[in-house]
Amino acid sequence: MKHDDTFGYALMAGFLIVLGLLGIVMASQAVDFTMQIFGLALAVFAVFYTFFAIDKTN
C-alpha cells in the first residue's frame, strides 16, 4: 500500500521557506563569517528541499 503524503511535503516546504527567509536575514545582518555561512547554508537547504517537495508532489 503506497501512502501519498502530498500535504506533508507541502507543509514542510512552507515551513522551510520561512526558515530560508530567516537564513537570508541572518546572513545579511551577520557580524562574523560563521553566522553568515550558517544563514546562507540554511537558505540553500530550504531551496533544495522545496524543489524536492515540488518534485514529489507532481
Secondary structure as UniProt FT lines:
FT   HELIX           6..28
FT   HELIX           33..57
//
